[in-house]
Amino acid sequence: MKKESGFILITGLMTILILTILSIVALSMVSSELRFSSNDRDSKRSFYIAEAGVEEVRARMQATSSNPILDQSPDNPNWKLFVGPPADAIQTGFDSHDANHVRYDKLTDLNYTVTVSHKLNGFKQVLRWGDANDDGLPEENPTVGKPIYVITSEGKAETGPAKKVRIEASSFPKFTKLSALYTKQPTRILGSSTYITGIDQCASAASVPGILSKSNVDLSGGPVIEGFPMAMVTNDSTDLKIDKMIDSLKSKANYKYSYLSDQTLTGESWGTPSPGASPESPTSCRARNFVYFDMNGNKLKLSGGTTGCGVLMLNGDLEINADFHWYGPILVTGSIKATGGGEKNVTGMVLSGGTGEVDEVGGNTAILFCGEAIDFQTQEMPLVVLRWEEIHG
């Protein structure tokens, strides 16, 4: 009996010991998980704080910011900008005695410090984001467009490791402006009431030819074509990638439509341009719209008093007639036809991609080049993020 009692006692003690060990292991695991969870939470918070720093600078470098950050040395490869308190900025390299250095206070209480510099090529030239080869698409180059900025933000939570985020960004690129009317296919310009001018009607940009075409242009009936340095350029090698231009812009559209067959729309309005003194005078408008039609290669006809202000983009053919008024650029992958009765006024420019029928313009049509009408559409866009990375270590 004593042996059994001893055995039971030993067994009980062993069980208690095992349970104690298991409890200690379990508590240790829970403690570790809580510690890892806390570290992960703080790490993510540091990351989001760093992101907030990037977004503040990106917003404040926008042209219309109420608290702007200015780059007054866009050609200076040694220019550097810091956003944060003086002590934090000094830790990231700020030198108040260096004429190349500029510092701004941040707008939030979040714990981040941001540095901004120009992106350089191997020759220490400031790289820009713009269309240097006149194909309608921006690329990195040392001559055309606005500087590309390297924006690095370090964020710190109350505890845990600091995190760094870096982006490369630049101002939203301006449209490539080569002529009032650009075509790729053979083009017919008809009638004495047709007026196409590349002389800037808004005195905001350099004048351009009235018509620039990769093919032949046939004039009939006495249309008026003006431009500088010449009224018209034909059989030119310039190849605007209008389909890719539209692809890069259609995500900005606040009006989107898709059709699988030809469509006729009457009396549509995406803003109302204020008319000029005559049908051949430029209109004006302060509205901004991005209107995208995916016609899947089919034709869209806009008539019956259709108006708009902004960027009109169309995958397919476009026909306009009967009191059509547009302020801003029109981009069409196919052909453009502006015929029939009724005043038709485009203040901006028209780009035809040439995948459709012959382009034809006539019958009370005025295409008036206006740099302001074109550039106005993208002036309030935030900086475009070209690259993004999280920096480790």
Backbone hydrogen bonds in HBPLUS format (Angstrom, degrees):
<---DONOR---> <-ACCEPTOR-->    atom                        ^
c    i                          cat <-CA-CA->   ^        H-A-AA   ^      H-
h    n   atom  resd res      DA  || num        DHA   H-A  angle D-A-AA Bond
n    s   type  num  typ     dist DA aas  dist angle  dist       angle   num
A0005-SER N   A0001-MET O   2.94 MM   4  6.27 159.2  1.98 151.3 157.1     1
A0006-GLY N   A0002-LYS O   2.92 MM   4  6.16 158.1  1.96 149.4 155.3     2
A0007-PHE N   A0003-LYS O   2.92 MM   4  6.16 153.4  1.99 145.3 152.8     3
A0008-ILE N   A0004-GLU O   2.87 MM   4  6.13 161.2  1.91 152.5 157.3     4
A0009-LEU N   A0005-SER O   2.92 MM   4  6.11 156.1  1.98 146.5 153.4     5
A0010-ILE N   A0006-GLY O   2.91 MM   4  6.14 163.4  1.94 148.5 152.9     6
A0011-THR N   A0007-PHE O   2.83 MM   4  6.03 161.3  1.86 149.8 155.8     7
A0012-GLY N   A0008-ILE O   2.82 MM   4  6.01 158.0  1.87 147.3 153.5     8
A0013-LEU N   A0009-LEU O   2.87 MM   4  6.14 161.8  1.90 151.4 156.4     9
A0014-MET N   A0010-ILE O   2.86 MM   4  6.11 158.5  1.90 150.5 156.6    10
A0015-THR N   A0011-THR O   2.87 MM   4  6.12 155.2  1.94 147.2 154.4    11
A0016-ILE N   A0012-GLY O   2.88 MM   4  6.15 161.6  1.92 152.2 156.9    12
A0017-LEU N   A0013-LEU O   2.84 MM   4  6.07 154.7  1.90 146.2 153.8    13
A0018-ILE N   A0014-MET O   2.82 MM   4  6.08 160.3  1.86 150.3 155.4    14
A0019-LEU N   A0015-THR O   2.86 MM   4  6.08 165.3  1.89 153.0 157.3    15
A0020-THR N   A0016-ILE O   2.81 MM   4  5.96 149.5  1.90 143.1 152.3    16
A0021-ILE N   A0017-LEU O   2.85 MM   4  6.15 161.5  1.89 150.0 154.8    17
A0022-LEU N   A0018-ILE O   2.82 MM   4  6.09 165.8  1.84 153.9 158.0    18
A0023-SER N   A0019-LEU O   2.81 MM   4  5.96 151.9  1.88 142.1 150.3    19
A0024-ILE N   A0020-THR O   2.84 MM   4  6.13 158.6  1.89 151.1 156.8    20
A0025-VAL N   A0021-ILE O   2.86 MM   4  6.16 162.1  1.90 154.3 159.2    21
A0026-ALA N   A0022-LEU O   2.81 MM   4  5.99 160.6  1.85 147.9 153.7    22
A0027-LEU N   A0023-SER O   2.79 MM   4  6.01 163.8  1.82 152.2 156.6    23
A0028-SER N   A0024-ILE O   2.85 MM   4  6.01 153.6  1.92 145.6 153.5    24
A0029-MET N   A0025-VAL O   2.83 MM   4  6.11 154.9  1.89 149.3 156.1    25
A0030-VAL N   A0026-ALA O   2.87 MM   4  6.13 162.7  1.90 152.9 157.6    26
A0031-SER N   A0027-LEU O   2.84 MM   4  5.98 160.1  1.88 146.3 152.4    27
A0032-SER N   A0028-SER O   2.84 MM   4  6.06 154.0  1.90 145.0 152.4    28
A0033-GLU N   A0029-MET O   2.84 MM   4  6.07 161.0  1.88 151.1 156.3    29
A0034-LEU N   A0030-VAL O   2.85 MM   4  6.07 158.1  1.89 149.9 156.2    30
A0035-ARG N   A0031-SER O   2.85 MM   4  6.05 152.2  1.93 142.4 150.8    31
A0036-PHE N   A0032-SER O   2.71 MM   4  5.97 164.1  1.74 154.9 159.3    32
A0037-SER N   A0033-GLU O   2.74 MM   4  5.83 158.9  1.78 145.8 152.7    33
A0038-SER N   A0034-LEU O   2.83 MM   4  5.99 154.6  1.89 142.4 149.5    34
A0039-ASN N   A0035-ARG O   2.87 MM   4  6.12 161.2  1.90 150.5 155.8    35
A0040-ASP N   A0036-PHE O   2.77 MM   4  5.96 158.5  1.82 150.4 156.9    36
A0041-ARG N   A0037-SER O   2.86 MM   4  6.02 156.6  1.91 145.4 152.0    37
A0042-ASP N   A0038-SER O   2.90 MM   4  6.13 162.2  1.93 150.4 155.0    38
A0043-SER N   A0039-ASN O   2.80 MM   4  5.93 151.2  1.88 145.2 154.1    39
A0044-LYS N   A0040-ASP O   2.89 MM   4  6.11 159.2  1.93 148.6 153.7    40
A0045-ARG N   A0041-ARG O   2.88 MM   4  6.12 153.1  1.96 144.1 152.4    41
A0046-SER N   A0042-ASP O   2.91 MM   4  6.15 155.5  1.97 145.5 151.5    42
A0047-PHE N   A0043-SER O   3.00 MM   4  6.29 152.4  2.08 143.2 151.0    43
A0048-TYR N   A0044-LYS O   2.88 MM   4  6.21 161.9  1.91 154.7 158.5    44
A0049-ILE N   A0045-ARG O   2.89 MM   4  6.10 150.3  1.98 147.6 156.3    45
A0050-ALA N   A0046-SER O   2.94 MM   4  6.19 155.3  2.00 146.2 152.6    46
A0051-GLU N   A0047-PHE O   2.92 MM   4  6.27 154.2  1.99 148.8 156.5    47
A0052-ALA N   A0048-TYR O   2.94 MM   4  6.18 148.2  2.04 140.7 149.0    48
A0053-GLY N   A0049-ILE O   3.13 MM   4  6.50 147.1  2.24 145.0 153.0    49
A0054-VAL N   A0050-ALA O   3.17 MM   4  6.56 155.6  2.23 149.2 154.9    50
A0055-GLU N   A0051-GLU O   2.97 MM   4  6.26 161.8  2.00 153.3 158.1    51
A0056-GLU N   A0052-ALA O   2.90 MM   4  6.12 149.7  1.99 146.4 154.4    52
A0057-VAL N   A0053-GLY O   3.20 MM   4  6.43 170.7  2.21 151.6 152.8    53
A0058-ARG N   A0054-VAL O   2.89 MM   4  6.09 161.4  1.93 151.1 157.3    54
A0059-ALA N   A0055-GLU O   2.93 MM   4  5.99 156.5  1.99 143.6 149.1    55
A0060-ARG N   A0056-GLU O   2.90 MM   4  6.10 157.3  1.95 150.7 157.6    56
A0061-MET N   A0057-VAL O   2.96 MM   4  6.05 131.6  2.20 147.1 157.4    57
A0062-GLN N   A0059-ALA O   3.20 MM   3  5.38 159.2  2.24 104.5 110.2    58
A0069-ILE N   A0060-ARG O   2.84 MM   9  5.33 154.7  1.90 129.4 128.3    59
A0065-SER N   A0062-GLN O   3.19 MM   3  5.52 168.5  2.20 121.3 121.1    60
A0076-ASN N   A0073-SER O   3.04 MM   3  5.32 168.8  2.05 119.2 122.4    61
A0079-TRP N   A0076-ASN O   3.32 MM   3  5.45 166.6  2.34 107.7 111.7    62
A0080-LYS N   A0100-ASN O   3.01 MM  20  6.19 156.4  2.06 154.5 150.0    63
A0102-VAL N   A0080-LYS O   2.98 MM  22  6.41 145.0  2.11 152.5 162.8    64
A0081-LEU N   A0116-VAL O   2.81 MM  35  4.90 164.7  1.83 148.1 152.6    65
A0116-VAL N   A0081-LEU O   2.74 MM  35  4.90 151.8  1.82 147.8 150.9    66
A0082-PHE N   A0102-VAL O   2.79 MM  20  6.21 148.9  1.89 152.4 163.1    67
A0104-TYR N   A0082-PHE O   2.82 MM  22  6.27 153.0  1.89 156.5 165.6    68
A0083-VAL N   A0114-VAL O   2.79 MM  31  5.00 153.6  1.86 148.2 152.2    69
A0114-VAL N   A0083-VAL O   2.99 MM  31  5.00 166.4  2.01 144.0 148.4    70
A0084-GLY N   A0104-TYR O   2.95 MM  20  6.44 153.5  2.02 163.6 168.1    71
A0089-ALA N   A0085-PRO O   2.88 MM   4  6.05 162.5  1.91 162.6 168.6    72
A0090-ILE N   A0086-PRO O   2.88 MM   4  6.05 156.1  1.94 151.9 157.6    73
A0091-GLN N   A0087-ALA O   3.23 MM   4  6.52 150.9  2.32 141.5 148.4    74
A0092-THR N   A0089-ALA O   3.04 MM   3  5.21 136.2  2.24  99.4 111.8    75
A0094-PHE N   A0089-ALA O   2.95 MM   5  5.28 164.9  1.97 136.6 132.5    76
A0093-GLY N   A0090-ILE O   3.04 MM   3  5.10 164.3  2.07 107.5 111.0    77
A0098-ASP N   A0095-ASP O   2.96 MM   3  5.39 164.0  1.98 117.1 122.4    78
A0101-HIS N   A0098-ASP O   3.02 MM   3  5.51 164.7  2.04 117.8 122.8    79
A0112-TYR N   A0110-LEU O   3.14 MM   2  6.00 125.4  2.45 107.4  92.4    80
A0156-LYS N   A0111-ASN O   2.95 MM  45  5.57 151.2  2.04 161.7 170.5    81
A0113-THR N   A0154-GLU O   3.09 MM  41  5.49 146.0  2.21 141.8 151.9    82
A0154-GLU N   A0113-THR O   2.99 MM  41  5.49 165.6  2.01 154.0 157.1    83
A0115-THR N   A0152-THR O   2.83 MM  37  5.30 160.0  1.87 154.5 160.7    84
A0152-THR N   A0115-THR O   2.88 MM  37  5.30 168.0  1.90 161.3 164.7    85
A0117-SER N   A0150-VAL O   3.07 MM  33  5.29 150.9  2.16 136.6 145.7    86
A0150-VAL N   A0117-SER O   2.79 MM  33  5.29 169.2  1.80 157.1 160.6    87
A0119-LYS N   A0148-ILE O   2.88 MM  29  5.58 158.9  1.93 157.0 155.4    88
A0127-LEU N   A0119-LYS O   2.80 MM   8  5.62 176.7  1.80 155.5 155.9    89
A0121-ASN N   A0125-GLN O   3.01 MM   4  5.54 145.8  2.13 143.5 154.0    90
A0124-LYS N   A0121-ASN O   3.03 MM   3  5.40 154.8  2.09 123.0 122.5    91
A0148-ILE N   A0127-LEU O   2.91 MM  21  5.91 150.1  2.00 156.0 148.7    92
A0128-ARG N   A0141-ASN O   2.64 MM  13  5.28 157.3  1.69 151.7 159.6    93
A0141-ASN N   A0128-ARG O   3.04 MM  13  5.28 148.1  2.14 135.2 143.4    94
A0129-TRP N   A0146-LYS O   2.94 MM  17  5.74 152.0  2.02 153.9 159.1    95
A0130-GLY N   A0139-GLU O   3.27 MM   9  5.54 166.6  2.29 144.2 140.8    96
A0139-GLU N   A0130-GLY O   2.90 MM   9  5.54 157.0  1.96 128.8 128.9    97
A0241-LYS N   A0135-ASP O   2.78 MM 106  5.66 174.1  1.78 146.5 144.4    98
A0149-TYR N   A0169-ALA O   2.68 MM  20  5.26 173.7  1.69 167.5 165.7    99
A0169-ALA N   A0149-TYR O   2.93 MM  20  5.26 154.2  1.99 143.7 152.2   100
A0151-ILE N   A0167-ILE O   2.89 MM  16  5.34 162.8  1.92 158.3 163.1   101
A0167-ILE N   A0151-ILE O   2.91 MM  16  5.34 156.9  1.96 146.9 153.7   102
A0153-SER N   A0165-VAL O   2.85 MM  12  5.37 167.3  1.86 161.7 165.8   103
A0165-VAL N   A0153-SER O   2.91 MM  12  5.37 156.8  1.96 151.8 159.3   104
A0155-GLY N   A0163-LYS O   2.79 MM   8  5.33 160.8  1.83 160.5 164.9   105
A0163-LYS N   A0155-GLY O   2.96 MM   8  5.33 159.6  2.00 150.7 157.4   106
A0391-ILE N   A0164-LYS O   2.94 MM 227  5.24 157.9  1.99 131.5 138.5   107
A0166-ARG N   A0389-GLU O   2.83 MM 223  5.38 171.5  1.84 167.9 169.1   108
A0389-GLU N   A0166-ARG O   2.85 MM 223  5.38 144.3  1.98 159.2 167.1   109
A0168-GLU N   A0387-ARG O   2.94 MM 219  5.05 152.9  2.01 132.9 136.0   110
A0386-LEU N   A0168-GLU O   2.67 MM 218  5.38 156.6  1.72 152.9 160.2   111
A0387-ARG N   A0168-GLU O   3.30 MM 219  5.05 153.5  2.37 132.8 134.4   112
A0170-SER N   A0384-VAL O   3.07 MM 214  5.38 146.4  2.18 137.0 146.5   113
A0384-VAL N   A0170-SER O   2.66 MM 214  5.38 151.7  1.74 175.4 165.6   114
A0180-ALA N   A0209-PRO O   3.21 MM  29  6.83 146.8  2.33 148.5 158.2   115
A0350-VAL N   A0180-ALA O   2.84 MM 170  6.23 157.1  1.90 155.3 162.5   116
A0181-LEU N   A0210-GLY O   3.00 MM  29  6.25 142.2  2.14 143.6 155.3   117
A0212-LEU N   A0181-LEU O   2.96 MM  31  6.39 157.8  2.01 161.9 167.9   118
A0182-TYR N   A0350-VAL O   2.91 MM 168  6.32 158.2  1.96 158.8 165.9   119
A0352-SER N   A0182-TYR O   2.83 MM 170  5.96 161.4  1.86 151.0 157.5   120
A0183-THR N   A0212-LEU O   3.09 MM  29  6.60 152.7  2.17 147.3 155.2   121
A0214-LYS N   A0183-THR O   3.03 MM  31  6.50 150.2  2.12 139.9 147.9   122
A0359-ASP N   A0186-PRO O   3.29 MM 173  6.55 138.4  2.48 151.9 156.0   123
A0187-THR N   A0216-ASN O   2.94 MM  29  6.31 160.9  1.98 152.5 158.8   124
A0218-ASP N   A0187-THR O   2.74 MM  31  6.14 165.9  1.76 164.9 167.6   125
A0188-ARG N   A0359-ASP O   2.89 MM 171  6.29 157.7  1.94 146.2 152.3   126
A0361-VAL N   A0188-ARG O   2.88 MM 173  6.34 161.0  1.92 163.2 169.4   127
A0189-ILE N   A0218-ASP O   2.84 MM  29  6.14 167.4  1.85 165.0 167.0   128
A0220-SER N   A0189-ILE O   2.91 MM  31  6.24 153.8  1.98 167.2 170.2   129
A0190-LEU N   A0361-VAL O   2.78 MM 171  6.14 163.7  1.80 155.2 161.0   130
A0191-GLY N   A0220-SER O   2.76 MM  29  6.25 134.8  1.96 141.9 155.1   131
A0194-THR N   A0191-GLY O   3.27 MM   3  5.68 159.1  2.32 113.9 115.7   132
A0224-VAL N   A0194-THR O   2.95 MM  30  6.26 166.4  1.97 165.5 162.7   133
A0195-TYR N   A0365-THR O   2.85 MM 170  6.29 162.6  1.88 161.2 166.9   134
A0367-ILE N   A0195-TYR O   2.93 MM 172  6.43 151.1  2.01 152.5 162.0   135
A0196-ILE N   A0224-VAL O   2.93 MM  28  6.33 166.1  1.95 166.6 170.9   136
A0226-GLU N   A0196-ILE O   2.88 MM  30  6.35 156.5  1.94 153.5 160.1   137
A0197-THR N   A0367-ILE O   3.07 MM 170  6.55 158.4  2.12 162.5 168.4   138
A0369-PHE N   A0197-THR O   3.04 MM 172  6.12 160.4  2.08 158.8 164.7   139
A0198-GLY N   A0226-GLU O   2.92 MM  28  5.93 146.1  2.04 116.0 126.7   140
A0208-VAL N   A0198-GLY O   2.90 MM  10  4.75 164.2  1.93 131.4 133.6   141
A0201-GLN N   A0369-PHE O   2.94 MM 168  6.19 173.2  1.95 164.3 163.4   142
A0228-PHE N   A0208-VAL O   3.08 MM  20  4.96 157.0  2.14  98.8 105.1   143
A0210-GLY N   A0231-ALA O   2.86 MM  21  5.22 133.5  2.08 121.1 133.8   144
A0211-ILE N   A0231-ALA O   3.30 MM  20  6.79 148.9  2.41 144.4 153.3   145
A0233-VAL N   A0211-ILE O   2.86 MM  22  6.19 158.1  1.91 151.8 159.2   146
A0213-SER N   A0233-VAL O   2.90 MM  20  6.28 154.4  1.97 153.8 162.4   147
A0236-ASP N   A0213-SER O   2.92 MM  23  5.97 178.1  1.92 144.1 144.7   148
A0235-ASN N   A0215-SER O   2.99 MM  20  4.43 159.1  2.04 129.0 128.9   149
A0245-MET N   A0241-LYS O   2.87 MM   4  6.15 147.1  1.98 150.1 161.0   150
A0246-ILE N   A0242-ILE O   2.95 MM   4  6.17 159.7  2.00 150.4 154.4   151
A0247-ASP N   A0243-ASP O   2.99 MM   4  6.25 155.2  2.05 140.6 148.0   152
A0248-SER N   A0244-LYS O   3.00 MM   4  6.18 147.8  2.11 141.9 149.0   153
A0249-LEU N   A0246-ILE O   3.01 MM   3  5.10 142.5  2.15 102.0 113.3   154
A0250-LYS N   A0246-ILE O   2.87 MM   4  5.78 145.5  1.99 164.1 169.7   155
A0252-LYS N   A0249-LEU O   2.87 MM   3  5.63 159.5  1.91 125.2 131.8   156
A0253-ALA N   A0250-LYS O   3.11 MM   3  5.26 161.7  2.14 106.8 112.6   157
A0254-ASN N   A0290-PHE O   2.99 MM  36  5.63 134.0  2.21 134.5 145.6   158
A0255-TYR N   A0290-PHE O   3.23 MM  35  6.42 147.8  2.34 165.7 160.3   159
A0292-TYR N   A0255-TYR O   2.88 MM  37  6.19 169.5  1.89 159.3 162.0   160
A0257-TYR N   A0292-TYR O   2.93 MM  35  6.32 145.8  2.05 157.7 167.2   161
A0294-ASP N   A0257-TYR O   2.83 MM  37  6.14 168.7  1.84 151.2 154.4   162
A0259-TYR N   A0294-ASP O   2.99 MM  35  6.41 159.6  2.03 153.2 155.9   163
A0263-GLN N   A0299-LYS O   2.92 MM  36  6.42 156.2  1.98 158.6 166.5   164
A0301-LYS N   A0263-GLN O   2.83 MM  38  6.18 154.8  1.89 151.3 159.9   165
A0265-LEU N   A0301-LYS O   2.82 MM  36  6.17 165.2  1.84 175.3 178.7   166
A0303-SER N   A0265-LEU O   3.05 MM  38  6.44 161.2  2.08 160.6 166.0   167
A0267-GLY N   A0303-SER O   2.98 MM  36  6.48 154.6  2.05 149.1 154.0   168
A0307-THR N   A0268-GLU O   2.93 MM  39  6.40 152.1  2.01 148.9 155.7   169
A0270-TRP N   A0307-THR O   2.95 MM  37  6.18 155.4  2.01 131.8 139.6   170
A0309-CYS N   A0270-TRP O   3.12 MM  39  6.18 155.7  2.18 129.9 123.9   171
A0274-SER N   A0284-SER O   2.69 MM  10  5.14 162.9  1.71 161.2 160.6   172
A0284-SER N   A0274-SER O   3.03 MM  10  5.14 140.0  2.19 132.9 144.7   173
A0281-SER N   A0278-SER O   2.89 MM   3  5.14 162.9  1.92 120.2 121.1   174
A0311-VAL N   A0289-ASN O   2.74 MM  22  6.22 154.3  1.80 160.8 167.5   175
A0291-VAL N   A0311-VAL O   2.84 MM  20  6.09 171.1  1.85 169.3 172.3   176
A0313-MET N   A0291-VAL O   2.80 MM  22  6.07 164.2  1.82 170.4 175.2   177
A0293-PHE N   A0313-MET O   2.88 MM  20  6.25 157.8  1.93 151.1 158.1   178
A0315-ASN N   A0293-PHE O   2.87 MM  22  6.24 164.1  1.90 166.4 171.5   179
A0295-MET N   A0315-ASN O   2.99 MM  20  5.43 135.2  2.20 128.8 142.4   180
A0298-ASN N   A0295-MET O   2.89 MM   3  5.03 162.9  1.91 111.9 117.5   181
A0317-ASP N   A0298-ASN O   2.93 MM  19  6.11 156.3  1.99 135.9 143.8   182
A0300-LEU N   A0317-ASP O   2.86 MM  17  6.18 158.6  1.91 151.9 156.1   183
A0319-GLU N   A0300-LEU O   2.87 MM  19  6.21 157.1  1.92 160.5 162.2   184
A0302-LEU N   A0319-GLU O   2.87 MM  17  6.31 159.0  1.91 166.2 170.8   185
A0321-ASN N   A0302-LEU O   3.17 MM  19  6.65 150.1  2.26 158.9 162.7   186
A0305-GLY N   A0322-ALA O   2.98 MM  17  6.29 166.3  2.00 164.2 162.5   187
A0325-HIS N   A0306-THR O   3.06 MM  19  6.57 157.8  2.11 153.8 160.9   188
A0308-GLY N   A0325-HIS O   3.00 MM  17  6.56 130.9  2.25 149.4 160.6   189
A0327-TYR N   A0308-GLY O   2.93 MM  19  6.33 151.1  2.01 143.4 152.8   190
A0310-GLY N   A0327-TYR O   2.84 MM  17  6.21 164.2  1.86 161.7 166.3   191
A0312-LEU N   A0329-PRO O   3.13 MM  17  6.54 164.0  2.16 157.0 160.1   192
A0331-LEU N   A0312-LEU O   2.79 MM  19  6.17 167.8  1.81 168.8 172.7   193
A0314-LEU N   A0331-LEU O   2.93 MM  17  6.34 143.4  2.07 152.7 164.0   194
A0333-THR N   A0314-LEU O   3.00 MM  19  6.44 161.5  2.04 167.6 173.6   195
A0334-GLY N   A0316-GLY O   2.85 MM  18  4.86 136.3  2.04 149.7 138.1   196
A0318-LEU N   A0335-SER O   2.91 MM  17  6.26 169.3  1.92 165.2 167.2   197
A0337-LYS N   A0318-LEU O   2.86 MM  19  6.29 146.9  1.97 152.9 162.3   198
A0320-ILE N   A0337-LYS O   2.81 MM  17  6.30 158.1  1.85 161.6 168.6   199
A0322-ALA N   A0341-GLY O   2.99 MM  19  5.54 144.8  2.12 168.0 159.7   200
A0324-PHE N   A0343-GLU O   3.02 MM  19  6.59 127.4  2.30 140.0 153.8   201
A0345-ASN N   A0324-PHE O   2.81 MM  21  6.27 157.8  1.86 161.8 166.9   202
A0326-TRP N   A0345-ASN O   2.95 MM  19  6.42 156.4  2.00 158.4 165.7   203
A0347-THR N   A0326-TRP O   2.91 MM  21  6.28 165.8  1.93 166.1 167.5   204
A0328-GLY N   A0347-THR O   2.77 MM  19  6.03 158.5  1.81 150.6 158.2   205
A0330-ILE N   A0349-MET O   2.94 MM  19  6.31 146.3  2.05 147.5 158.3   206
A0351-LEU N   A0330-ILE O   2.82 MM  21  6.13 161.8  1.85 164.7 171.1   207
A0332-VAL N   A0351-LEU O   2.92 MM  19  6.16 155.8  1.98 162.0 170.0   208
A0353-GLY N   A0332-VAL O   2.62 MM  21  5.77 143.2  1.75 148.4 160.6   209
A0355-THR N   A0333-THR O   3.29 MM  22  6.31 150.4  2.38 132.0 139.4   210
A0354-GLY N   A0334-GLY O   3.04 MM  20  4.96 142.1  2.18 135.8 125.6   211
A0360-GLU N   A0336-ILE O   3.05 MM  24  6.52 159.6  2.09 154.7 161.2   212
A0338-ALA N   A0360-GLU O   2.88 MM  22  6.37 154.2  1.95 152.8 161.3   213
A0362-GLY N   A0338-ALA O   2.77 MM  24  5.94 155.8  1.83 166.6 164.2   214
A0344-LYS N   A0364-ASN O   2.90 MM  20  6.13 150.3  1.99 170.1 166.8   215
A0366-ALA N   A0344-LYS O   2.77 MM  22  6.17 156.0  1.83 161.5 169.9   216
A0346-VAL N   A0366-ALA O   2.88 MM  20  6.27 162.5  1.91 165.7 171.3   217
A0368-LEU N   A0346-VAL O   2.82 MM  22  6.11 167.8  1.84 170.6 174.7   218
A0348-GLY N   A0368-LEU O   2.80 MM  20  6.01 155.0  1.86 155.5 163.9   219
A0370-CYS N   A0348-GLY O   3.27 MM  22  4.63 140.0  2.44 117.0 121.9   220
A0374-ILE N   A0370-CYS O   3.28 MM   4  6.59 144.4  2.41 146.4 156.1   221
A0375-ASP N   A0371-GLY O   2.87 MM   4  6.05 177.1  1.88 160.4 161.1   222
A0376-PHE N   A0372-GLU O   2.86 MM   4  5.61 153.9  1.93 147.1 153.6   223
A0378-THR N   A0375-ASP O   3.23 MM   3  5.96 153.1  2.31 119.9 125.2   224
A0379-GLN N   A0376-PHE O   3.45 MM   3  5.32 163.8  2.48 101.5 106.1   225
A0381-MET N   A0378-THR O   3.27 MM   3  5.42 167.4  2.29 111.8 113.7   226
